[in-house]
Every structure is written in structure tokens, then in C-alpha cells.
Amino acid sequence: VQLQASGGGVIQAGGSLRLSCAASGRIFSLNAMGWYRQAPGKQRELVALWRSGGSVNYADSVKGRFIISRDNAKNTVYLQMNSLKPEDTAVYYCYVNQALGSVYWGQGTLVTVSS
């Protein structure tokens, strides 16, 4: 499975960005698909995660500002990020968990929010 993420960039605080992640390859049963991020000097953390069955988890810090969505036909997951803050600056990684516990990570896309 290959994950191609895009949509990062530099944005002023208060602005919006949308990240995309397209999965390709041997995709047969997804348990979860979503986004993590890692800021400089910090551990990687969950941002938003869609789980099979339809449930969605968001980090408390992004609730009400970020929205995760999926296009099943395209095996693509999106992260709409609104009201961005400087503390949202990080490398954002796409994440896929397939049946049998196989985990895949995208290459990361940098989001920089200036104050």
C-alpha cells in the first residue's frame, strides 16, 4: 500500500488548508484511515481518525476546527483544517490500518502556520 499526501504549505493564523491522502496498491479492508502530526521536538500525535463502522476520533486540540472525510471510491482521506493556529504547525502524516493489523504511513506533508 502506498500513501500519497498533499496539501501542506504556509498559511497565516486563522486560515484554512485541506490535506489529501490517496491510498493505492493492495487495499482490501480498511480498519482505520486518518492523520497524525509531529511538531518539532514533540512526539507524533493523533489528529483525526476514521474507523470502519463510521466512528471518528479527533484530538481535543482540533475539535471544532478540523474535519476528516473520506472518498471511498478513490480510497482517499481528507483533512479540512480551519481556524489554523501557530501550534498546528507540524508535519502531518497520513495513516492507514488494514485488516490483520497492517499499518502504513505517508511521507508527511509540512503545515506551517504563521502568527
N, CA, C and O atoms as a Tinker XYZ file with bonds, in Angstrom:
   460  protein
     1  N      0.846000   -1.188000    0.000000    73     2
     2  CA     0.000000    0.000000    0.000000    64     1     3
     3  C      0.886000    1.245000    0.000000    63     2     4     5
     4  O      1.827000    1.359000    0.786000    81     3
     5  N      0.567000    2.165000   -0.892000    73     3     6
     6  CA     1.299000    3.434000   -0.947000    64     5     7
     7  C      0.327000    4.567000   -0.605000    63     6     8     9
     8  O     -0.835000    4.552000   -1.009000    81     7
     9  N      0.824000    5.532000    0.139000    73     7    10
    10  CA     0.022000    6.685000    0.530000    64     9    11
    11  C      0.674000    7.945000   -0.012000    63    10    12    13
    12  O      1.857000    8.192000    0.224000    81    11
    13  N     -0.087000    8.729000   -0.727000    73    11    14
    14  CA     0.410000    9.973000   -1.306000    64    13    15
    15  C     -0.354000   11.124000   -0.692000    63    14    16    17
    16  O     -1.541000   11.316000   -0.959000    81    15
    17  N      0.339000   11.889000    0.135000    73    15    18
    18  CA    -0.298000   13.022000    0.806000    64    17    19
    19  C      0.053000   14.322000    0.095000    63    18    20    21
    20  O      1.122000   14.450000   -0.503000    81    19
    21  N     -0.846000   15.264000    0.167000    73    19    22
    22  CA    -0.610000   16.573000   -0.432000    64    21    23
    23  C     -1.457000   17.620000    0.280000    63    22    24    25
    24  O     -2.363000   17.294000    1.047000    81    23
    25  N     -1.139000   18.889000    0.008000    73    23    26
    26  CA    -1.970000   19.962000    0.536000    64    25    27
    27  C     -1.329000   20.812000    1.604000    63    26    28    29
    28  O     -1.914000   21.812000    2.020000    81    27
    29  N     -0.144000   20.451000    2.064000    73    27    30
    30  CA     0.516000   21.261000    3.076000    64    29    31
    31  C      1.011000   22.575000    2.504000    63    30    32    33
    32  O      0.968000   22.793000    1.293000    81    31
    33  N      1.480000   23.444000    3.378000    73    31    34
    34  CA     2.000000   24.716000    2.932000    64    33    35
    35  C      2.113000   25.697000    4.077000    63    34    36    37
    36  O      2.010000   25.326000    5.246000    81    35
    37  N      2.323000   26.944000    3.730000    73    35    38
    38  CA     2.439000   28.018000    4.720000    64    37    39
    39  C      1.155000   28.834000    4.682000    63    38    40    41
    40  O      0.688000   29.235000    3.616000    81    39
    41  N      0.603000   29.069000    5.845000    73    39    42
    42  CA    -0.670000   29.785000    5.935000    64    41    43
    43  C     -0.639000   30.681000    7.158000    63    42    44    45
    44  O      0.011000   30.362000    8.153000    81    43
    45  N     -1.332000   31.787000    7.087000    73    43    46
    46  CA    -1.421000   32.676000    8.241000    64    45    47
    47  C     -2.434000   32.127000    9.246000    63    46    48    49
    48  O     -3.373000   31.416000    8.888000    81    47
    49  N     -2.218000   32.472000   10.487000    73    47    50
    50  CA    -3.146000   32.061000   11.535000    64    49    51
    51  C     -4.562000   32.517000   11.185000    63    50    52    53
    52  O     -4.780000   33.634000   10.715000    81    51
    53  N     -5.508000   31.624000   11.427000    73    51    54
    54  CA    -6.896000   31.915000   11.094000    64    53    55
    55  C     -7.312000   31.384000    9.737000    63    54    56    57
    56  O     -8.502000   31.328000    9.427000    81    55
    57  N     -6.348000   30.997000    8.934000    73    55    58
    58  CA    -6.638000   30.496000    7.604000    64    57    59
    59  C     -7.028000   29.030000    7.593000    63    58    60    61
    60  O     -7.147000   28.389000    8.638000    81    59
    61  N     -7.225000   28.511000    6.380000    73    59    62
    62  CA    -7.653000   27.130000    6.192000    64    61    63
    63  C     -6.782000   26.426000    5.167000    63    62    64    65
    64  O     -6.273000   27.042000    4.231000    81    63
    65  N     -6.621000   25.141000    5.360000    73    63    66
    66  CA    -5.937000   24.275000    4.403000    64    65    67
    67  C     -6.684000   22.952000    4.350000    63    66    68    69
    68  O     -7.349000   22.562000    5.309000    81    67
    69  N     -6.564000   22.266000    3.216000    73    67    70
    70  CA    -7.113000   20.930000    3.125000    64    69    71
    71  C     -6.020000   19.970000    2.695000    63    70    72    73
    72  O     -5.380000   20.157000    1.661000    81    71
    73  N     -5.816000   18.946000    3.498000    73    71    74
    74  CA    -4.865000   17.899000    3.175000    64    73    75
    75  C     -5.600000   16.737000    2.520000    63    74    76    77
    76  O     -6.750000   16.441000    2.843000    81    75
    77  N     -4.910000   16.094000    1.599000    73    75    78
    78  CA    -5.452000   14.911000    0.938000    64    77    79
    79  C     -4.463000   13.771000    1.049000    63    78    80    81
    80  O     -3.252000   13.987000    1.069000    81    79
    81  N     -4.975000   12.573000    1.120000    73    79    82
    82  CA    -4.123000   11.388000    1.137000    64    81    83
    83  C     -4.800000   10.294000    0.334000    63    82    84    85
    84  O     -5.877000    9.818000    0.691000    81    83
    85  N     -4.156000    9.905000   -0.752000    73    83    86
    86  CA    -4.700000    8.862000   -1.611000    64    85    87
    87  C     -3.936000    7.567000   -1.376000    63    86    88    89
    88  O     -2.706000    7.541000   -1.409000    81    87
    89  N     -4.674000    6.504000   -1.141000    73    87    90
    90  CA    -4.081000    5.187000   -0.935000    64    89    91
    91  C     -4.190000    4.385000   -2.217000    63    90    92    93
    92  O     -5.212000    4.416000   -2.903000    81    91
    93  N     -3.123000    3.665000   -2.531000    73    91    94
    94  CA    -3.120000    2.824000   -3.723000    64    93    95
    95  C     -2.407000    1.520000   -3.395000    63    94    96    97
    96  O     -1.735000    1.395000   -2.371000    81    95
    97  N     -2.570000    0.564000   -4.283000    73    95    98
    98  CA    -1.940000   -0.738000   -4.057000    64    97    99
    99  C     -2.968000   -1.755000   -3.601000    63    98   100   101
   100  O     -4.139000   -1.678000   -3.974000    81    99
   101  N     -2.520000   -2.717000   -2.785000    73    99   102
   102  CA    -3.385000   -3.799000   -2.339000    64   101   103
   103  C     -4.221000   -3.354000   -1.143000    63   102   104   105
   104  O     -3.853000   -3.574000    0.011000    81   103
   105  N     -5.330000   -2.738000   -1.441000    73   103   106
   106  CA    -6.248000   -2.268000   -0.402000    64   105   107
   107  C     -7.443000   -3.192000   -0.397000    63   106   108   109
   108  O     -8.180000   -3.261000   -1.381000    81   107
   109  N     -7.647000   -3.908000    0.706000    73   107   110
   110  CA    -8.743000   -4.867000    0.687000    64   109   111
   111  C     -9.706000   -4.684000    1.843000    63   110   112   113
   112  O    -10.887000   -5.002000    1.703000    81   111
   113  N     -9.252000   -4.192000    2.962000    73   111   114
   114  CA   -10.172000   -3.999000    4.084000    64   113   115
   115  C     -9.545000   -3.015000    5.066000    63   114   116   117
   116  O     -8.577000   -3.332000    5.756000    81   115
   117  N    -10.106000   -1.840000    5.112000    73   115   118
   118  CA    -9.539000   -0.799000    5.962000    64   117   119
   119  C    -10.165000   -0.826000    7.357000    63   118   120   121
   120  O    -11.388000   -0.818000    7.500000    81   119
   121  N     -9.323000   -0.858000    8.367000    73   119   122
   122  CA    -9.798000   -0.714000    9.738000    64   121   123
   123  C     -9.894000    0.753000   10.132000    63   122   124   125
   124  O    -10.810000    1.167000   10.843000    81   123
   125  N     -8.932000    1.525000    9.655000    73   123   126
   126  CA    -8.896000    2.943000   10.017000    64   125   127
   127  C     -8.062000    3.705000    8.998000    63   126   128   129
   128  O     -7.182000    3.153000    8.337000    81   127
   129  N     -8.366000    4.974000    8.896000    73   127   130
   130  CA    -7.635000    5.854000    7.982000    64   129   131
   131  C     -7.690000    7.252000    8.571000    63   130   132   133
   132  O     -8.741000    7.706000    9.022000    81   131
   133  N     -6.552000    7.931000    8.564000    73   131   134
   134  CA    -6.602000    9.259000    9.156000    64   133   135
   135  C     -5.275000    9.973000    9.144000    63   134   136   137
   136  O     -4.420000    9.738000    8.291000    81   135
   137  N     -5.122000   10.872000   10.136000    73   135   138
   138  CA    -3.971000   11.762000   10.172000    64   137   139
   139  C     -3.364000   11.851000   11.556000    63   138   140   141
   140  O     -4.062000   11.918000   12.568000    81   139
   141  N     -2.042000   11.850000   11.567000    73   139   142
   142  CA    -1.262000   12.167000   12.747000    64   141   143
   143  C     -0.388000   13.363000   12.412000    63   142   144   145
   144  O     -0.258000   13.737000   11.247000    81   143
   145  N      0.202000   13.953000   13.423000    73   143   146
   146  CA     1.144000   15.049000   13.178000    64   145   147
   147  C      2.276000   15.013000   14.192000    63   146   148   149
   148  O      2.147000   14.472000   15.290000    81   147
   149  N      3.390000   15.611000   13.783000    73   147   150
   150  CA     4.545000   15.683000   14.668000    64   149   151
   151  C      5.152000   17.066000   14.554000    63   150   152   153
   152  O      5.637000   17.465000   13.495000    81   151
   153  N      5.118000   17.784000   15.653000    73   151   154
   154  CA     5.718000   19.109000   15.710000    64   153   155
   155  C      7.184000   18.972000   16.119000    63   154   156   157
   156  O      7.561000   17.964000   16.716000    81   155
   157  N      8.011000   19.961000   15.810000    73   155   158
   158  CA     9.433000   19.886000   16.175000    64   157   159
   159  C      9.623000   19.645000   17.670000    63   158   160   161
   160  O      9.058000   20.356000   18.501000    81   159
   161  N     10.415000   18.645000   17.995000    73   159   162
   162  CA    10.711000   18.346000   19.390000    64   161   163
   163  C      9.609000   17.647000   20.142000    63   162   164   165
   164  O      9.707000   17.467000   21.355000    81   163
   165  N      8.554000   17.246000   19.444000    73   163   166
   166  CA     7.432000   16.585000   20.122000    64   165   167
   167  C      7.175000   15.216000   19.510000    63   166   168   169
   168  O      7.653000   14.902000   18.420000    81   167
   169  N      6.408000   14.411000   20.237000    73   167   170
   170  CA     6.046000   13.096000   19.734000    64   169   171
   171  C      4.924000   13.207000   18.713000    63   170   172   173
   172  O      4.164000   14.175000   18.687000    81   171
   173  N      4.852000   12.189000   17.882000    73   171   174
   174  CA     3.759000   12.123000   16.923000    64   173   175
   175  C      2.449000   11.930000   17.684000    63   174   176   177
   176  O      2.376000   11.163000   18.644000    81   175
   177  N      1.420000   12.645000   17.233000    73   175   178
   178  CA     0.138000   12.564000   17.931000    64   177   179
   179  C     -1.008000   12.418000   16.940000    63   178   180   181
   180  O     -0.929000   12.846000   15.788000    81   179
   181  N     -2.071000   11.800000   17.428000    73   179   182
   182  CA    -3.264000   11.641000   16.610000    64   181   183
   183  C     -3.912000   12.996000   16.384000    63   182   184   185
   184  O     -4.020000   13.810000   17.302000    81   183
   185  N     -4.347000   13.228000   15.140000    73   183   186
   186  CA    -5.116000   14.431000   14.827000    64   185   187
   187  C     -6.575000   14.050000   14.604000    63   186   188   189
   188  O     -7.470000   14.567000   15.273000    81   187
   189  N     -6.804000   13.145000   13.660000    73   187   190
   190  CA    -8.163000   12.726000   13.343000    64   189   191
   191  C     -8.102000   11.345000   12.722000    63   190   192   193
   192  O     -7.211000   11.044000   11.927000    81   191
   193  N     -9.056000   10.511000   13.094000    73   191   194
   194  CA    -9.027000    9.139000   12.629000    64   193   195
   195  C    -10.435000    8.656000   12.354000    63   194   196   197
   196  O    -11.324000    8.753000   13.201000    81   195
   197  N    -10.621000    8.133000   11.152000    73   195   198
   198  CA   -11.873000    7.486000   10.793000    64   197   199
   199  C    -11.694000    5.987000   11.016000    63   198   200   201
   200  O    -10.674000    5.414000   10.631000    81   199
   201  N    -12.680000    5.361000   11.633000    73   199   202
   202  CA   -12.614000    3.921000   11.858000    64   201   203
   203  C    -13.733000    3.229000   11.090000    63   202   204   205
   204  O    -14.806000    3.799000   10.890000    81   203
   205  N    -13.478000    2.008000   10.665000    73   203   206
   206  CA   -14.518000    1.232000   10.000000    64   205   207
   207  C    -15.718000    1.141000   10.944000    63   206   208   209
   208  O    -15.552000    0.956000   12.150000    81   207
   209  N    -16.880000    1.267000   10.411000    73   207   210
   210  CA   -18.069000    1.362000   11.242000    64   209   211
   211  C    -18.552000    2.786000   11.340000    63   210   212   213
   212  O    -19.683000    3.051000   11.748000    81   211
   213  N    -17.653000    3.727000   10.950000    73   211   214
   214  CA   -18.088000    5.110000   10.837000    64   213   215
   215  C    -17.699000    6.048000   11.958000    63   214   216   217
   216  O    -17.923000    7.254000   11.856000    81   215
   217  N    -17.118000    5.519000   13.033000    73   215   218
   218  CA   -16.771000    6.427000   14.125000    64   217   219
   219  C    -15.545000    7.244000   13.767000    63   218   220   221
   220  O    -14.694000    6.806000   12.993000    81   219
   221  N    -15.467000    8.432000   14.338000    73   219   222
   222  CA   -14.354000    9.346000   14.083000    64   221   223
   223  C    -13.819000    9.863000   15.417000    63   222   224   225
   224  O    -14.582000   10.203000   16.321000    81   223
   225  N    -12.502000    9.913000   15.517000    73   223   226
   226  CA   -11.862000   10.477000   16.699000    64   225   227
   227  C    -11.053000   11.701000   16.320000    63   226   228   229
   228  O    -10.364000   11.711000   15.300000    81   227
   229  N    -11.139000   12.730000   17.142000    73   227   230
   230  CA   -10.343000   13.937000   16.949000    64   229   231
   231  C     -9.543000   14.220000   18.213000    63   230   232   233
   232  O     -9.985000   13.941000   19.328000    81   231
   233  N     -8.362000   14.778000   18.012000    73   231   234
   234  CA    -7.629000   15.301000   19.156000    64   233   235
   235  C     -8.427000   16.466000   19.741000    63   234   236   237
   236  O     -9.068000   17.219000   19.007000    81   235
   237  N     -8.384000   16.605000   21.045000    73   235   238
   238  CA    -9.128000   17.692000   21.688000    64   237   239
   239  C     -8.725000   19.055000   21.132000    63   238   240   241
   240  O     -9.549000   19.963000   21.028000    81   239
   241  N     -7.457000   19.183000   20.779000    73   239   242
   242  CA    -6.939000   20.472000   20.333000    64   241   243
   243  C     -7.481000   20.905000   18.977000    63   242   244   245
   244  O     -7.372000   22.076000   18.612000    81   243
   245  N     -8.068000   19.967000   18.223000    73   243   246
   246  CA    -8.561000   20.320000   16.889000    64   245   247
   247  C    -10.071000   20.198000   16.754000    63   246   248   249
   248  O    -10.630000   20.552000   15.716000    81   247
   249  N    -10.730000   19.705000   17.785000    73   247   250
   250  CA   -12.185000   19.556000   17.732000    64   249   251
   251  C    -12.849000   20.893000   17.437000    63   250   252   253
   252  O    -12.515000   21.920000   18.028000    81   251
   253  N    -13.793000   20.853000   16.512000    73   251   254
   254  CA   -14.494000   22.069000   16.135000    64   253   255
   255  C    -13.793000   22.875000   15.058000    63   254   256   257
   256  O    -14.368000   23.812000   14.504000    81   255
   257  N    -12.542000   22.512000   14.757000    73   255   258
   258  CA   -11.795000   23.253000   13.725000    64   257   259
   259  C    -11.428000   22.376000   12.540000    63   258   260   261
   260  O    -11.413000   22.850000   11.404000    81   259
   261  N    -11.131000   21.104000   12.787000    73   259   262
   262  CA   -10.716000   20.192000   11.723000    64   261   263
   263  C    -11.841000   19.202000   11.442000    63   262   264   265
   264  O    -12.595000   18.815000   12.335000    81   263
   265  N    -11.930000   18.804000   10.171000    73   263   266
   266  CA   -12.930000   17.821000    9.770000    64   265   267
   267  C    -12.266000   16.777000    8.883000    63   266   268   269
   268  O    -11.609000   17.114000    7.898000    81   267
   269  N    -12.441000   15.514000    9.238000    73   267   270
   270  CA   -11.919000   14.423000    8.423000    64   269   271
   271  C    -13.056000   13.874000    7.574000    63   270   272   273
   272  O    -14.192000   13.762000    8.036000    81   271
   273  N    -12.742000   13.534000    6.336000    73   271   274
   274  CA   -13.733000   12.945000    5.449000    64   273   275
   275  C    -13.057000   11.944000    4.528000    63   274   276   277
   276  O    -11.835000   11.946000    4.379000    81   275
   277  N    -13.857000   11.095000    3.917000    73   275   278
   278  CA   -13.320000   10.069000    3.032000    64   277   279
   279  C    -14.082000   10.023000    1.725000    63   278   280   281
   280  O    -15.272000   10.332000    1.665000    81   279
   281  N    -13.370000    9.630000    0.678000    73   279   282
   282  CA   -13.979000    9.293000   -0.596000    64   281   283
   283  C    -13.670000    7.812000   -0.802000    63   282   284   285
   284  O    -12.562000    7.448000   -1.197000    81   283
   285  N    -14.656000    6.970000   -0.533000    73   283   286
   286  CA   -14.415000    5.528000   -0.591000    64   285   287
   287  C    -13.993000    5.073000   -1.978000    63   286   288   289
   288  O    -13.109000    4.228000   -2.125000    81   287
   289  N    -14.630000    5.637000   -2.987000    73   287   290
   290  CA   -14.356000    5.216000   -4.361000    64   289   291
   291  C    -12.908000    5.500000   -4.753000    63   290   292   293
   292  O    -12.323000    4.781000   -5.563000    81   291
   293  N    -12.342000    6.548000   -4.174000    73   291   294
   294  CA   -10.967000    6.942000   -4.517000    64   293   295
   295  C     -9.957000    6.504000   -3.464000    63   294   296   297
   296  O     -8.765000    6.778000   -3.597000    81   295
   297  N    -10.426000    5.825000   -2.415000    73   295   298
   298  CA    -9.530000    5.452000   -1.303000    64   297   299
   299  C     -8.722000    6.651000   -0.824000    63   298   300   301
   300  O     -7.513000    6.572000   -0.608000    81   299
   301  N     -9.421000    7.743000   -0.670000    73   299   302
   302  CA    -8.776000    8.991000   -0.294000    64   301   303
   303  C     -9.383000    9.537000    0.988000    63   302   304   305
   304  O    -10.595000    9.480000    1.193000    81   303
   305  N     -8.529000   10.060000    1.838000    73   303   306
   306  CA    -8.998000   10.710000    3.068000    64   305   307
   307  C     -8.548000   12.156000    3.036000    63   306   308   309
   308  O     -7.455000   12.472000    2.566000    81   307
   309  N     -9.400000   13.026000    3.539000    73   307   310
   310  CA    -9.130000   14.455000    3.538000    64   309   311
   311  C     -9.135000   14.982000    4.973000    63   310   312   313
   312  O     -9.790000   14.430000    5.857000    81   311
   313  N     -8.398000   16.046000    5.171000    73   311   314
   314  CA    -8.443000   16.740000    6.452000    64   313   315
   315  C     -8.633000   18.224000    6.169000    63   314   316   317
   316  O     -7.707000   18.899000    5.718000    81   315
   317  N     -9.817000   18.720000    6.430000    73   315   318
   318  CA   -10.095000   20.140000    6.291000    64   317   319
   319  C     -9.714000   20.821000    7.597000    63   318   320   321
   320  O    -10.264000   20.519000    8.656000    81   319
   321  N     -8.775000   21.733000    7.504000    73   319   322
   322  CA    -8.263000   22.401000    8.696000    64   321   323
   323  C     -8.652000   23.870000    8.641000    63   322   324   325
   324  O     -8.213000   24.602000    7.753000    81   323
   325  N     -9.461000   24.293000    9.572000    73   323   326
   326  CA    -9.945000   25.672000    9.643000    64   325   327
   327  C     -9.421000   26.349000   10.904000    63   326   328   329
   328  O     -8.982000   25.693000   11.849000    81   327
   329  N     -9.477000   27.651000   10.893000    73   327   330
   330  CA    -9.051000   28.445000   12.056000    64   329   331
   331  C     -7.689000   27.986000   12.563000    63   330   332   333
   332  O     -7.493000   27.751000   13.756000    81   331
   333  N     -6.771000   27.867000   11.639000    73   331   334
   334  CA    -5.449000   27.339000   11.989000    64   333   335
   335  C     -4.730000   28.249000   12.967000    63   334   336   337
   336  O     -4.859000   29.473000   12.930000    81   335
   337  N     -3.964000   27.606000   13.845000    73   335   338
   338  CA    -3.199000   28.313000   14.867000    64   337   339
   339  C     -1.720000   27.988000   14.700000    63   338   340   341
   340  O     -1.380000   26.952000   14.129000    81   339
   341  N     -0.841000   28.849000   15.184000    73   339   342
   342  CA     0.599000   28.544000   15.092000    64   341   343
   343  C      0.947000   27.191000   15.713000    63   342   344   345
   344  O      1.865000   26.519000   15.243000    81   343
   345  N      0.238000   26.786000   16.749000    73   343   346
   346  CA     0.531000   25.494000   17.379000    64   345   347
   347  C      0.096000   24.302000   16.536000    63   346   348   349
   348  O      0.375000   23.159000   16.898000    81   347
   349  N     -0.577000   24.547000   15.430000    73   347   350
   350  CA    -0.892000   23.472000   14.490000    64   349   351
   351  C      0.277000   23.180000   13.548000    63   350   352   353
   352  O      0.230000   22.225000   12.772000    81   351
   353  N      1.310000   23.993000   13.618000    73   351   354
   354  CA     2.482000   23.778000   12.773000    64   353   355
   355  C      3.105000   22.429000   13.078000    63   354   356   357
   356  O      3.449000   22.131000   14.222000    81   355
   357  N      3.247000   21.613000   12.034000    73   355   358
   358  CA     3.768000   20.254000   12.205000    64   357   359
   359  C      3.880000   19.592000   10.839000    63   358   360   361
   360  O      3.393000   20.106000    9.832000    81   359
   361  N      4.531000   18.445000   10.837000    73   359   362
   362  CA     4.460000   17.557000    9.682000    64   361   363
   363  C      3.261000   16.637000    9.898000    63   362   364   365
   364  O      3.149000   15.973000   10.928000    81   363
   365  N      2.390000   16.612000    8.937000    73   363   366
   366  CA     1.165000   15.809000    9.028000    64   365   367
   367  C      1.364000   14.521000    8.228000    63   366   368   369
   368  O      1.779000   14.542000    7.069000    81   367
   369  N      1.058000   13.405000    8.880000    73   367   370
   370  CA     1.245000   12.092000    8.276000    64   369   371
   371  C     -0.095000   11.394000    8.083000    63   370   372   373
   372  O     -0.927000   11.331000    8.988000    81   371
   373  N     -0.269000   10.882000    6.896000    73   371   374
   374  CA    -1.425000   10.051000    6.612000    64   373   375
   375  C     -1.181000    8.661000    7.186000    63   374   376   377
   376  O     -0.048000    8.181000    7.212000    81   375
   377  N     -2.250000    8.020000    7.644000    73   375   378
   378  CA    -2.133000    6.727000    8.323000    64   377   379
   379  C     -3.245000    5.813000    7.840000    63   378   380   381
   380  O     -4.400000    6.219000    7.711000    81   379
   381  N     -2.868000    4.576000    7.580000    73   379   382
   382  CA    -3.851000    3.563000    7.197000    64   381   383
   383  C     -3.590000    2.299000    8.001000    63   382   384   385
   384  O     -2.452000    1.854000    8.149000    81   383
   385  N     -4.671000    1.738000    8.511000    73   383   386
   386  CA    -4.606000    0.449000    9.200000    64   385   387
   387  C     -5.532000   -0.504000    8.464000    63   386   388   389
   388  O     -6.744000   -0.297000    8.400000    81   387
   389  N     -4.930000   -1.561000    7.906000    73   387   390
   390  CA    -5.736000   -2.526000    7.170000    64   389   391
   391  C     -6.055000   -3.725000    8.057000    63   390   392   393
   392  O     -5.545000   -3.857000    9.170000    81   391
   393  N     -6.906000   -4.585000    7.535000    73   391   394
   394  CA    -7.217000   -5.831000    8.227000    64   393   395
   395  C     -5.923000   -6.578000    8.525000    63   394   396   397
   396  O     -4.944000   -6.455000    7.789000    81   395
   397  N     -5.923000   -7.343000    9.593000    73   395   398
   398  CA    -4.757000   -8.093000   10.086000    64   397   399
   399  C     -3.705000   -7.168000   10.687000    63   398   400   401
   400  O     -2.586000   -7.592000   10.977000    81   399
   401  N     -4.070000   -5.910000   10.871000    73   399   402
   402  CA    -3.194000   -5.001000   11.600000    64   401   403
   403  C     -2.073000   -4.378000   10.824000    63   402   404   405
   404  O     -1.184000   -3.775000   11.425000    81   403
   405  N     -2.071000   -4.493000    9.514000    73   403   406
   406  CA    -1.038000   -3.854000    8.707000    64   405   407
   407  C     -1.190000   -2.344000    8.776000    63   406   408   409
   408  O     -2.278000   -1.813000    8.557000    81   407
   409  N     -0.102000   -1.657000    9.081000    73   407   410
   410  CA    -0.119000   -0.204000    9.235000    64   409   411
   411  C      0.785000    0.436000    8.190000    63   410   412   413
   412  O      1.886000   -0.048000    7.925000    81   411
   413  N      0.311000    1.520000    7.606000    73   411   414
   414  CA     1.073000    2.231000    6.584000    64   413   415
   415  C      1.052000    3.720000    6.902000    63   414   416   417
   416  O      0.064000    4.258000    7.400000    81   415
   417  N      2.182000    4.374000    6.596000    73   415   418
   418  CA     2.316000    5.818000    6.810000    64   417   419
   419  C      2.673000    6.507000    5.508000    63   418   420   421
   420  O      3.441000    5.979000    4.705000    81   419
   421  N      2.112000    7.690000    5.304000    73   419   422
   422  CA     2.501000    8.519000    4.188000    64   421   423
   423  C      3.825000    9.205000    4.469000    63   422   424   425
   424  O      4.394000    9.065000    5.552000    81   423
   425  N      4.305000    9.942000    3.491000    73   423   426
   426  CA     5.629000   10.551000    3.601000    64   425   427
   427  C      5.638000   11.821000    4.438000    63   426   428   429
   428  O      6.705000   12.330000    4.780000    81   427
   429  N      4.473000   12.333000    4.766000    73   427   430
   430  CA     4.392000   13.548000    5.570000    64   429   431
   431  C      4.305000   14.786000    4.697000    63   430   432   433
   432  O      4.959000   14.893000    3.659000    81   431
   433  N      3.486000   15.709000    5.144000    73   431   434
   434  CA     3.366000   16.990000    4.460000    64   433   435
   435  C      3.427000   18.088000    5.516000    63   434   436   437
   436  O      2.742000   18.017000    6.536000    81   435
   437  N      4.244000   19.092000    5.267000    73   435   438
   438  CA     4.504000   20.123000    6.271000    64   437   439
   439  C      3.443000   21.223000    6.216000    63   438   440   441
   440  O      3.136000   21.765000    5.154000    81   439
   441  N      2.905000   21.531000    7.368000    73   439   442
   442  CA     1.977000   22.644000    7.528000    64   441   443
   443  C      2.636000   23.650000    8.461000    63   442   444   445
   444  O      3.001000   23.314000    9.588000    81   443
   445  N      2.785000   24.866000    7.996000    73   443   446
   446  CA     3.374000   25.933000    8.793000    64   445   447
   447  C      2.363000   27.053000    8.930000    63   446   448   449
   448  O      1.913000   27.623000    7.936000    81   447
   449  N      2.006000   27.366000   10.170000    73   447   450
   450  CA     1.035000   28.423000   10.436000    64   449   451
   451  C      1.773000   29.598000   11.066000    63   450   452   453
   452  O      2.337000   29.485000   12.154000    81   451
   453  N      1.760000   30.715000   10.369000    73   451   454
   454  CA     2.469000   31.895000   10.874000    64   453   455
   455  C      1.518000   32.787000   11.669000    63   454   456   457
   456  O      0.324000   32.870000   11.384000    81   455
   457  N      2.086000   33.445000   12.668000    73   455   458
   458  CA     1.256000   34.305000   13.518000    64   457   459
   459  C      1.186000   35.718000   12.981000    63   458   460
   460  O      0.529000   36.573000   13.575000    81   459
